[in-house]
């Protein structure tokens, strides 16, 4: 029993020693981080690299403060002092949510949208966070306003946000939002037309775009509905592309001619440009070879 007691004391002493040593080490690291923060602050640097470095240091200091079990008041004061840095603001928001202070989290996110308005990606992150909170609270009007801001002001989120906007509003509201989006110069207009099954408008927009890659992207949806229009759109672009002067491009043109033969009336339609190229570009040996290889 005496031996067990002695062993127990030794183990407790070792545990206390390691704990103390870890604590002392963390305190020294805290002092070092404070020195680095002070040096960076006094340097007056305001570029992206300096801001990133400061956020790394502040986040590291906060982690050390938690490891050292510093009072909550001290942790809160530290976070509140540095909310101008986005990473610290996010920590404040998450802490507010963990404590059930949703209104405080919303306030911080709203402030962040204004404070970081020149950082579109960061503002989009705040905005998405806000719409999630509004949805959770059942604040439909505020959620809808945030979605509208995200889609039309930030031009962010693509089809994911458009689908979310559609789900959050009434059918009549959605038609207004949809037409507003389609009337602008938005990146996902064609995807939205496809999603909404606006086939005639999509066919016209795809043909007007004048790019083979765009025709390819929507071919599966449009070929069965508008085979003649798709065939003509392809043929017109291929005629323009024939001005190219390298074998790789000729091979691509020949592949498209072969593909278009599978359209109704395709064989006759593609025979015309093929014949025209054989006449117009007869001196282009590589083109003539690729046309023959494709059966033209």
C-alpha positions in Angstrom: 0.0 0.0 0.0 2.9 2.3 0.9 4.5 1.6 -2.5 1.2 2.4 -4.3 0.8 5.6 -2.4 4.4 6.6 -3.3 3.9 5.8 -6.9 0.7 7.8 -6.9 2.5 10.8 -5.6 5.3 10.5 -8.2 2.7 10.3 -11.0 0.8 13.3 -9.6 4.1 15.3 -9.4 4.9 14.4 -13.0 1.5 15.4 -14.2 1.7 18.7 -12.4 5.2 19.3 -13.8 4.1 18.6 -17.4 1.0 20.7 -16.9 3.0 23.6 -15.5 5.6 23.3 -18.2 2.9 23.4 -20.9 1.3 26.4 -19.3 4.6 28.3 -19.0 5.4 27.5 -22.6 2.0 28.9 -23.7 2.5 32.0 -21.7 5.8 32.6 -23.4 4.2 32.1 -26.8 1.6 34.6 -25.8 4.3 37.2 -25.0 6.0 36.4 -28.3 2.8 36.8 -30.3 2.0 40.1 -28.5 5.5 41.4 -29.5 4.8 40.4 -33.1 1.4 42.1 -33.1 2.9 45.3 -31.6 5.7 45.3 -34.2 3.3 44.8 -37.1 1.0 47.5 -35.7 3.9 50.0 -35.3 5.1 49.3 -38.9 2.0 51.0 -40.2 1.7 48.5 -43.1 -1.8 48.3 -44.6 -1.3 45.9 -47.6 -3.0 42.6 -48.1 0.0 40.6 -46.9 0.2 42.6 -43.6 -3.5 42.2 -43.0 -3.3 38.5 -43.5 -0.3 38.2 -41.2 -2.2 40.2 -38.5 -5.2 38.0 -38.7 -3.0 34.9 -38.3 -1.4 36.4 -35.2 -4.7 37.5 -33.7 -6.2 34.1 -34.2 -3.2 32.4 -32.7 -3.4 34.7 -29.7 -7.0 33.9 -29.2 -6.3 30.2 -29.3 -3.6 30.6 -26.7 -5.9 32.6 -24.5 -8.4 29.8 -24.6 -5.7 27.2 -23.8 -4.6 29.3 -20.8 -8.3 29.4 -19.7 -8.3 33.1 -19.4 -11.5 34.7 -18.1 -14.4 35.0 -20.6 -14.5 38.8 -20.1 -10.9 39.0 -21.3 -11.7 36.8 -24.3 -14.7 38.9 -25.2 -12.7 42.1 -24.8 -10.0 40.8 -27.1 -12.5 39.8 -29.8 -14.4 43.1 -29.6 -11.2 45.1 -29.9 -10.3 43.4 -33.2 -13.6 42.9 -35.0 -12.3 45.1 -37.8 -10.4 42.0 -38.9 -12.7 39.6 -40.8 -11.4 36.4 -39.1 -11.9 37.9 -35.7 -15.4 39.1 -36.7 -16.3 35.5 -37.8 -15.1 34.3 -34.4 -17.3 36.9 -32.7 -20.3 35.8 -34.8 -19.8 32.1 -34.1 -19.4 32.9 -30.4 -22.6 34.9 -30.3 -24.4 32.0 -32.0 -23.0 29.5 -29.6 -24.3 31.6 -26.8 -27.7 31.9 -28.4 -27.3 35.6 -29.2 -28.6 35.5 -32.7 -29.4 39.3 -32.8 -25.8 40.1 -31.9 -24.6 37.8 -34.6 -26.8 39.5 -37.2 -25.6 42.9 -36.0 -21.9 41.8 -36.5 -22.6 40.4 -40.0 -24.5 43.6 -41.1 -21.6 45.7 -39.8 -19.2 43.4 -41.7 -21.0 43.9 -45.0 -20.5 47.6 -44.7 -16.9 47.4 -43.2 -15.7 45.0 -45.9 -17.7 46.3 -48.8 -14.6 46.3 -51.0 -14.2 42.6 -50.6 -16.9 41.0 -52.6 -16.2 37.4 -51.7 -16.2 38.2 -48.0 -19.4 40.2 -48.2 -21.0 37.3 -50.0 -20.0 35.0 -47.2 -21.6 37.4 -44.6 -24.7 37.7 -46.8 -25.1 33.9 -47.0 -24.7 33.6 -43.3 -27.4 36.3 -42.8 -29.9 34.7 -45.1 -29.4 31.4 -43.2 -30.1 33.1 -39.9 -33.2 34.9 -41.2 -34.5 31.6 -42.6 -33.9 29.9 -39.3 -35.8 32.7 -37.5 -38.7 32.6 -40.0 -38.0 36.3 -41.1 -39.1 35.8 -44.7 -38.9 39.4 -45.8 -35.4 39.9 -44.5 -34.3 36.5 -46.0 -35.8 37.6 -49.3 -34.1 41.0 -49.2 -30.7 39.3 -48.5 -31.2 36.8 -51.3 -32.1 39.7 -53.7 -28.9 41.5 -52.6 -26.8 38.4 -53.0 -28.1 37.7 -56.5 -28.5 41.2 -58.0 -26.0 43.3 -56.2 -23.2 40.8 -55.5 -24.0 38.7 -58.7 -22.9 35.7 -56.6 -24.1 32.2 -55.9 -25.2 31.2 -59.4 -28.0 28.7 -59.9 -27.9 27.7 -56.2 -28.9 31.2 -55.1 -31.4 31.6 -57.9 -33.1 28.3 -56.9 -33.1 29.4 -53.3 -34.6 32.8 -54.3 -37.4 31.0 -56.2 -38.2 28.8 -53.2 -38.3 31.8 -50.9 -40.8 34.0 -52.9 -44.2 33.7 -54.3 -44.7 32.5 -58.0 -45.6 36.1 -59.0 -42.5 37.5 -57.3 -40.4 34.8 -58.9 -41.5 35.8 -62.4 -40.5 39.4 -61.7 -37.1 38.3 -60.3 -36.5 35.9 -63.2 -37.2 38.4 -65.9 -35.1 41.0 -64.1 -32.2 38.5 -64.1 -32.7 37.5 -67.7 -32.8 41.2 -68.8 -29.3 41.8 -67.3 -25.8 40.7 -68.3 -25.8 37.9 -65.8 -23.5 34.9 -66.2 -26.1 32.2 -65.6 -28.8 33.4 -67.9 -28.7 30.4 -70.2 -28.7 28.0 -67.2 -31.8 29.7 -65.8 -33.6 29.5 -69.2 -32.9 25.8 -69.2 -34.0 25.3 -65.6 -37.2 27.3 -66.3 -37.7 25.3 -69.6 -37.8 28.5 -71.6 -36.8 26.5 -74.7 -37.5 29.0 -77.5 -35.7 31.8 -75.7 -32.8 29.4 -74.9 -32.5 28.3 -78.5 -32.4 31.9 -79.7 -29.8 32.9 -77.1 -27.6 29.9 -77.8 -27.6 30.6 -81.5 -26.9 34.2 -81.0 -23.9 33.4 -78.7 -22.1 32.0 -81.7 -19.8 29.5 -79.8 -19.5 25.8 -80.5 -19.0 25.1 -76.8 -22.3 26.8 -75.9 -24.1 24.8 -78.5 -22.5 21.6 -77.2 -23.6 22.6 -73.6 -27.3 22.8 -74.5 -27.4 20.4 -77.4 -29.0 17.6 -75.4 -31.9 19.8 -74.4 -32.4 21.6 -77.7 -31.7 19.1 -80.4 -34.9 17.1 -79.9 -37.0 20.3 -79.8 -35.3 22.5 -82.4 -33.2 20.1 -84.7 -33.3 22.4 -87.7 -32.3 25.5 -85.7 -29.5 23.7 -84.0 -28.2 22.3 -87.3 -28.2 25.7 -88.8 -26.5 27.3 -85.8 -23.7 24.7 -85.9 -23.3 25.1 -89.7 -23.0 28.9 -89.5 -20.4 28.8 -86.8 -18.4 26.1 -88.7 -18.4 28.2 -91.8 -16.8 31.1 -89.8 -14.4 28.7 -88.1 -13.1 27.4 -91.4 -10.9 30.5 -91.8 -8.5 28.9 -89.2 -5.2 27.6 -90.6 -4.0 24.7 -88.4 -4.6 20.9 -88.6 -5.9 20.6 -85.1 -8.7 23.0 -85.9 -9.4 21.2 -89.2 -9.8 17.9 -87.3 -12.3 19.6 -85.0 -14.3 21.0 -87.9 -14.4 17.6 -89.6 -15.6 15.9 -86.3 -18.5 18.4 -86.2 -19.4 17.8 -89.8 -19.6 14.0 -89.0 -21.7 14.7 -86.0 -24.1 16.9 -87.8 -24.8 14.2 -90.4 -26.9 12.5 -87.7 -29.3 15.4 -87.5 -32.5 15.2 -89.7 -31.4 16.6 -93.1 -27.9 16.9 -91.7 -26.1 15.0 -94.4 -27.3 17.4 -97.1 -26.8 20.5 -95.0 -23.1 19.8 -94.1 -22.3 18.7 -97.7 -22.6 22.3 -98.7 -19.9 23.8 -96.5 -17.7 20.8 -97.1 -17.9 21.3 -100.9 -17.3 25.1 -100.5 -14.2 24.5 -98.4 -12.8 22.0 -101.0 -13.1 24.8 -103.5 -12.1 27.8 -101.5 -9.3 26.2 -99.5 -8.0 23.7 -102.1 -4.4 24.7 -101.4 -4.7 23.8 -97.7 -3.5 20.2 -97.9 -4.1 19.5 -94.2 -7.7 20.6 -94.5 -8.3 18.5 -97.6 -6.8 15.5 -95.8 -9.0 15.9 -92.8 -12.1 16.3 -94.9 -11.3 13.1 -96.8 -10.7 11.3 -93.5 -14.1 12.4 -92.3 -15.8 11.1 -95.5 -16.3 14.4 -97.3 
